[in-house]
Amino acid sequence: MYTLITGASSGIGHELAKICAKESQNLILVARSQNALNSLAAELMQNFKIKAEVLAIDLAQASSVNQLYQNIQNHSWEVNILINNAGFGDYGYFLSSSWEKQRDVIHVNIMALTQLTHFFLPSMVKRKSGKIMNIASTAAFQPGPLMSVYYASKAFVLSFSEALSTELEGTGVTVTALCPGTTQSGFQKVARFSNLSKFNTSLIPSSQQVAEFAFRSMMQEKVVAVHGMKNKLLVLSVRFFPRSLMRRIMMRFQKNR
C-alpha cells in the first residue's frame, strides 16, 4: 500500500511526506522537480526504511493526471491514502492577468485534484478502506479580490470535499479538507506577493506545524480541519458579516500584500 502525495517537493507536502514516512507508510511522491523529489525520496528511504517512488509530473498539463494514474497502474502500486496537496495561486487584477496562469491554477487546484480523487476512489471503496486529504485554505470561506481564481478554486475544494465525505459515509473511506491560513512556504513567492517581508515572522506557522495538524486531522477523520485558533475565529466571523462588506474588507487586505 502507498500514500500518494502531490506537491511533495516543498512546503506542506514535503513535511507531510516526512510524517507519513515516519509512520512507516510507503510513498509515491509527485511534483515537477525531479531532483527535489529524488533527494527527498533518498532521505526518507534511508531514515525510515520505507519505499518511496518518484514521479516528476507537471499537473498543470492537460494529460498529466492520466499519465500519472497509468504509471501507477503499470507498477501495480495500490494507493490507500491520497493527499491532494499540489496547488498555487496568482496575485493581481484578473483583467490584466495571464490567462495561461489562471488556467493552470484551475487545472492544478481543481481539475487534477478532482480527477485523481475520481481515479483512486473506486479501489478504496472496494477495499472498504482509504483516506483522502484535499488541501483547501481559509481562502475557501470568502471571495478574494486580486486573487479571484485562487480563492474560488479553494472554495471548490472545500465544497467538493464536504459533499464527498457525506456521500462516502459507511464505506470505510474518509475525506478531510485541510484549511490552513498563511503558512511559511514557497506559496507567497509563486503567487507574486509584492511585500514578502510581512510573511517572514515567527507568528506565522511553519509548514511542519501545519503538516502535523493535517496528518492528525486526517487520521481522526475530521471533515473540515482549520489550522490555528486565529484562523478558526476568522472563519467563524465571516458568517456574521454581509458579503458586500467582506468583499471590501478582502480587497483592502489584498491590496496591502
Secondary structure by P-SEA (a helix, b strand, c coil): cbbbbccccccaaaaaaaaaaaabbbbbcccccaaaaaaaaaaaaaaccbbbbbbbccccccaaaaaaaaaaaaacccccbbbcccccccccccccccaaaaaaaaaaacaaaaaaaaacaaaaaaaccbbbbbbbccccccccccaaaaaaaaaaaaaaaaaaaaaaccccbbbbbbbbccccccccccccccccccccccccccaaaaaaaaaaaaaaccccccccaaaaaaaaacccccaaaaaaaaaaaaaac
